[in-house]
Amino acid sequence: MPVAPTYLSLGSNLGDRRENLLRAIAELQKAGMEVVRSSSIYETEPQDFADQPAFLNCVVETRSDLSPFSLLGLTQSIEASVGRTPSDIPKGPRMIDIDILLLGDFVMHDERLTIPHPRMFNRRFVLEPLVEIAPDLRCPGTGALIRDLLPSVREQGARRIATSPV
């Protein structure tokens, strides 16, 4: 697979949340991913499962020649190394969560992986940091500007608490 800009969403709401994000970014770099840029860190309200601590989130733009499933394997390995366990409640509290948002113009629908990430367009904790680092980014498949989706999720709580960790 050719080198393509890849956008990953990182989130943590257990332990030292900021350190968990930094450690995950360092692990991506250690695995050979080029981290091109990172958004600021945002503190955000939990979605879907509200009875849990607030999250810290950021989005990173990376480059690599990994296939989608190799990238998925890498992100899952990093999640495990940072402390995510299989027993974590789906959408519940976790040390780290890494989602593949976009992989260049690639579009795929598989039971294990869908790109673009199917819920990214309904999540301020994804859109706000993504628009910060890539304001002119368009959604593969539809061509919609990502920034045009942000107003529809403004009611979800999010506030910038730190500049880019990279």
C-alpha positions as YAML, in Angstrom:
chain: A
units: angstrom
residues:
- id: 1
  name: MET
  ca: [0.00, 0.00, 0.00]
- id: 2
  name: PRO
  ca: [1.42, 3.44, -0.89]
- id: 3
  name: VAL
  ca: [2.22, 5.98, 1.81]
- id: 4
  name: ALA
  ca: [-0.97, 7.90, 2.56]
- id: 5
  name: PRO
  ca: [-1.98, 10.41, 5.22]
- id: 6
  name: THR
  ca: [-3.65, 8.47, 7.99]
- id: 7
  name: TYR
  ca: [-5.68, 10.10, 10.74]
- id: 8
  name: LEU
  ca: [-5.99, 8.41, 14.11]
- id: 9
  name: SER
  ca: [-8.15, 9.43, 17.06]
- id: 10
  name: LEU
  ca: [-6.68, 8.82, 20.52]
- id: 11
  name: GLY
  ca: [-8.64, 8.96, 23.75]
- id: 12
  name: SER
  ca: [-8.09, 8.14, 27.42]
- id: 13
  name: ASN
  ca: [-10.18, 8.52, 30.57]
- id: 14
  name: LEU
  ca: [-8.33, 6.37, 33.12]
- id: 15
  name: GLY
  ca: [-5.03, 6.86, 34.90]
- id: 16
  name: ASP
  ca: [-2.76, 9.68, 33.74]
- id: 17
  name: ARG
  ca: [-4.82, 10.51, 30.66]
- id: 18
  name: ARG
  ca: [-2.31, 12.90, 29.09]
- id: 19
  name: GLU
  ca: [0.57, 10.49, 29.66]
- id: 20
  name: ASN
  ca: [-1.48, 7.68, 28.07]
- id: 21
  name: LEU
  ca: [-1.91, 9.80, 24.91]
- id: 22
  name: LEU
  ca: [1.78, 10.69, 24.82]
- id: 23
  name: ARG
  ca: [2.80, 7.07, 25.32]
- id: 24
  name: ALA
  ca: [0.52, 5.90, 22.49]
- id: 25
  name: ILE
  ca: [2.00, 8.54, 20.14]
- id: 26
  name: ALA
  ca: [5.52, 7.49, 21.13]
- id: 27
  name: GLU
  ca: [4.62, 3.84, 20.45]
- id: 28
  name: LEU
  ca: [3.32, 4.77, 16.98]
- id: 29
  name: GLN
  ca: [6.65, 6.47, 16.24]
- id: 30
  name: LYS
  ca: [8.64, 3.57, 17.68]
- id: 31
  name: ALA
  ca: [6.75, 1.23, 15.33]
- id: 32
  name: GLY
  ca: [7.89, 3.30, 12.33]
- id: 33
  name: MET
  ca: [4.87, 5.54, 11.84]
- id: 34
  name: GLU
  ca: [5.77, 9.09, 10.90]
- id: 35
  name: VAL
  ca: [3.72, 11.42, 13.09]
- id: 36
  name: VAL
  ca: [3.28, 14.46, 10.85]
- id: 37
  name: ARG
  ca: [1.22, 16.56, 13.26]
- id: 38
  name: SER
  ca: [-1.07, 16.34, 16.23]
- id: 39
  name: SER
  ca: [-4.04, 18.36, 17.34]
- id: 40
  name: SER
  ca: [-4.32, 20.03, 20.69]
- id: 41
  name: ILE
  ca: [-5.62, 17.91, 23.55]
- id: 42
  name: TYR
  ca: [-9.31, 18.28, 24.30]
- id: 43
  name: GLU
  ca: [-11.24, 17.27, 27.39]
- id: 44
  name: THR
  ca: [-14.53, 15.81, 26.23]
- id: 45
  name: GLU
  ca: [-17.74, 14.39, 27.60]
- id: 46
  name: PRO
  ca: [-18.18, 10.64, 27.29]
- id: 47
  name: GLN
  ca: [-20.58, 9.51, 24.57]
- id: 48
  name: ASP
  ca: [-22.95, 6.50, 24.57]
- id: 49
  name: PHE
  ca: [-21.92, 5.38, 28.09]
- id: 50
  name: ALA
  ca: [-22.21, 8.58, 30.14]
- id: 51
  name: ASP
  ca: [-21.44, 7.26, 33.63]
- id: 52
  name: GLN
  ca: [-17.64, 7.49, 33.39]
- id: 53
  name: PRO
  ca: [-14.86, 10.07, 33.73]
- id: 54
  name: ALA
  ca: [-14.24, 12.70, 31.06]
- id: 55
  name: PHE
  ca: [-11.85, 11.82, 28.24]
- id: 56
  name: LEU
  ca: [-8.76, 13.50, 26.92]
- id: 57
  name: ASN
  ca: [-8.68, 13.25, 23.13]
- id: 58
  name: CYS
  ca: [-6.47, 14.26, 20.24]
- id: 59
  name: VAL
  ca: [-6.09, 13.40, 16.58]
- id: 60
  name: VAL
  ca: [-2.75, 12.64, 14.92]
- id: 61
  name: GLU
  ca: [-1.89, 12.66, 11.26]
- id: 62
  name: THR
  ca: [0.56, 9.91, 10.44]
- id: 63
  name: ARG
  ca: [2.13, 8.41, 7.36]
- id: 64
  name: SER
  ca: [3.04, 4.80, 6.77]
- id: 65
  name: ASP
  ca: [2.80, 2.12, 4.14]
- id: 66
  name: LEU
  ca: [0.89, -0.28, 6.41]
- id: 67
  name: SER
  ca: [-2.16, -2.05, 5.03]
- id: 68
  name: PRO
  ca: [-5.44, -1.30, 6.83]
- id: 69
  name: PHE
  ca: [-5.38, -4.58, 8.76]
- id: 70
  name: SER
  ca: [-1.68, -4.21, 9.65]
- id: 71
  name: LEU
  ca: [-2.48, -0.74, 10.97]
- id: 72
  name: LEU
  ca: [-5.40, -2.16, 12.96]
- id: 73
  name: GLY
  ca: [-3.10, -4.80, 14.44]
- id: 74
  name: LEU
  ca: [-0.55, -2.14, 15.37]
- id: 75
  name: THR
  ca: [-3.13, 0.10, 17.06]
- id: 76
  name: GLN
  ca: [-4.55, -2.84, 19.02]
- id: 77
  name: SER
  ca: [-1.05, -3.85, 20.11]
- id: 78
  name: ILE
  ca: [-0.33, -0.29, 21.29]
- id: 79
  name: GLU
  ca: [-3.66, -0.19, 23.16]
- id: 80
  name: ALA
  ca: [-2.67, -3.38, 24.98]
- id: 81
  name: SER
  ca: [0.81, -2.04, 25.81]
- id: 82
  name: VAL
  ca: [-0.69, 1.16, 27.27]
- id: 83
  name: GLY
  ca: [-3.05, -0.86, 29.44]
- id: 84
  name: ARG
  ca: [-6.28, -1.52, 27.57]
- id: 85
  name: THR
  ca: [-7.69, -4.92, 28.45]
- id: 86
  name: PRO
  ca: [-10.20, -7.15, 26.65]
- id: 87
  name: SER
  ca: [-12.47, -6.88, 29.69]
- id: 88
  name: ASP
  ca: [-12.97, -3.15, 29.17]
- id: 89
  name: ILE
  ca: [-16.65, -2.24, 28.84]
- id: 90
  name: PRO
  ca: [-17.43, -1.38, 25.20]
- id: 91
  name: LYS
  ca: [-17.50, 2.43, 24.97]
- id: 92
  name: GLY
  ca: [-16.71, 2.49, 28.71]
- id: 93
  name: PRO
  ca: [-13.68, 3.69, 30.70]
- id: 94
  name: ARG
  ca: [-10.28, 2.81, 29.24]
- id: 95
  name: MET
  ca: [-6.63, 3.68, 29.50]
- id: 96
  name: ILE
  ca: [-6.39, 4.27, 25.75]
- id: 97
  name: ASP
  ca: [-8.50, 3.98, 22.64]
- id: 98
  name: ILE
  ca: [-7.04, 4.39, 19.16]
- id: 99
  name: ASP
  ca: [-9.39, 4.56, 16.20]
- id: 100
  name: ILE
  ca: [-8.44, 4.63, 12.54]
- id: 101
  name: LEU
  ca: [-10.43, 7.53, 11.12]
- id: 102
  name: LEU
  ca: [-9.13, 7.94, 7.59]
- id: 103
  name: LEU
  ca: [-6.48, 6.27, 5.44]
- id: 104
  name: GLY
  ca: [-5.92, 8.55, 2.45]
- id: 105
  name: ASP
  ca: [-8.83, 8.19, 0.03]
- id: 106
  name: PHE
  ca: [-9.28, 4.54, 0.94]
- id: 107
  name: VAL
  ca: [-12.82, 3.31, 1.67]
- id: 108
  name: MET
  ca: [-13.59, -0.14, 3.07]
- id: 109
  name: HIS
  ca: [-16.39, -1.91, 4.90]
- id: 110
  name: ASP
  ca: [-15.43, -5.09, 6.74]
- id: 111
  name: GLU
  ca: [-16.83, -6.64, 9.92]
- id: 112
  name: ARG
  ca: [-13.51, -5.87, 11.67]
- id: 113
  name: LEU
  ca: [-12.71, -2.48, 10.17]
- id: 114
  name: THR
  ca: [-14.59, 0.29, 8.40]
- id: 115
  name: ILE
  ca: [-12.79, 3.27, 6.87]
- id: 116
  name: PRO
  ca: [-13.77, 6.09, 7.16]
- id: 117
  name: HIS
  ca: [-14.61, 5.35, 10.79]
- id: 118
  name: PRO
  ca: [-18.41, 5.01, 10.80]
- id: 119
  name: ARG
  ca: [-19.10, 7.15, 13.89]
- id: 120
  name: MET
  ca: [-16.51, 9.88, 13.39]
- id: 121
  name: PHE
  ca: [-19.01, 12.24, 11.77]
- id: 122
  name: ASN
  ca: [-21.20, 12.25, 14.90]
- id: 123
  name: ARG
  ca: [-18.42, 12.87, 17.43]
- id: 124
  name: ARG
  ca: [-17.16, 16.28, 18.41]
- id: 125
  name: PHE
  ca: [-14.19, 14.66, 20.17]
- id: 126
  name: VAL
  ca: [-13.08, 13.50, 16.71]
- id: 127
  name: LEU
  ca: [-14.21, 16.34, 14.46]
- id: 128
  name: GLU
  ca: [-12.92, 19.26, 16.55]
- id: 129
  name: PRO
  ca: [-9.28, 18.06, 16.69]
- id: 130
  name: LEU
  ca: [-9.41, 16.73, 13.11]
- id: 131
  name: VAL
  ca: [-10.60, 20.08, 11.75]
- id: 132
  name: GLU
  ca: [-7.88, 21.80, 13.80]
- id: 133
  name: ILE
  ca: [-5.08, 19.98, 11.96]
- id: 134
  name: ALA
  ca: [-6.76, 19.42, 8.58]
- id: 135
  name: PRO
  ca: [-9.42, 22.11, 8.00]
- id: 136
  name: ASP
  ca: [-9.69, 21.43, 4.26]
- id: 137
  name: LEU
  ca: [-9.89, 17.65, 4.54]
- id: 138
  name: ARG
  ca: [-12.62, 15.99, 2.52]
- id: 139
  name: CYS
  ca: [-14.38, 12.74, 3.33]
- id: 140
  name: PRO
  ca: [-13.42, 9.93, 0.96]
- id: 141
  name: GLY
  ca: [-16.38, 8.66, -0.97]
- id: 142
  name: THR
  ca: [-18.59, 11.74, -0.49]
- id: 143
  name: GLY
  ca: [-16.19, 14.64, -0.91]
- id: 144
  name: ALA
  ca: [-17.84, 16.50, 1.96]
- id: 145
  name: LEU
  ca: [-15.61, 18.94, 3.84]
- id: 146
  name: ILE
  ca: [-15.05, 17.57, 7.33]
- id: 147
  name: ARG
  ca: [-15.27, 21.08, 8.82]
- id: 148
  name: ASP
  ca: [-18.83, 21.41, 7.51]
- id: 149
  name: LEU
  ca: [-19.87, 18.54, 9.81]
- id: 150
  name: LEU
  ca: [-18.66, 20.22, 12.99]
- id: 151
  name: PRO
  ca: [-21.68, 22.51, 13.62]
- id: 152
  name: SER
  ca: [-23.98, 19.49, 13.93]
- id: 153
  name: VAL
  ca: [-22.07, 18.23, 17.01]
- id: 154
  name: ARG
  ca: [-21.36, 21.55, 18.78]
- id: 155
  name: GLU
  ca: [-23.71, 20.60, 21.67]
- id: 156
  name: GLN
  ca: [-21.34, 17.80, 22.71]
- id: 157
  name: GLY
  ca: [-18.99, 19.09, 25.39]
- id: 158
  name: ALA
  ca: [-15.36, 19.64, 24.38]
- id: 159
  name: ARG
  ca: [-12.74, 22.15, 25.46]
- id: 160
  name: ARG
  ca: [-9.13, 22.57, 24.43]
- id: 161
  name: ILE
  ca: [-6.90, 22.12, 27.46]
- id: 162
  name: ALA
  ca: [-3.40, 21.82, 25.98]
- id: 163
  name: THR
  ca: [-1.55, 22.50, 22.77]
- id: 164
  name: SER
  ca: [-0.29, 19.72, 20.52]
- id: 165
  name: PRO
  ca: [1.63, 17.06, 22.44]
- id: 166
  name: VAL
  ca: [4.02, 16.50, 19.52]
...
